[in-house]
């Protein structure tokens, strides 16, 4: 969900920085290659990069808006609840960059 969302915003005129923890994924995206299977996404990434509205990097920076899109795998419990470890980690890493008026 994160990469298609980021590319969609970039292709609609927003400056987007996509953050990933995997250096290989960041390098591939900045080189114009997607690392996931999603029909039509390669074409959209190319447009986003050519527009100058999208780049990927490893580290957060100041922004007006933060969208957290991370895995929430099901736990092996009776309720199949979600493991929110990645959500908590992403929010914790985002907090130092938040300023009044930001959207998360």
PyMOL commands that set and color helices and strands:
alter all, ss='L'
color gray80, all
select helices_A, chain A and resi 2-10+23-30+41-51+85-95
alter helices_A, ss='H'
color red, helices_A
select strands_A, chain A and resi 16-19+54-57
alter strands_A, ss='S'
color yellow, strands_A
deselect
rebuild
show_as cartoon
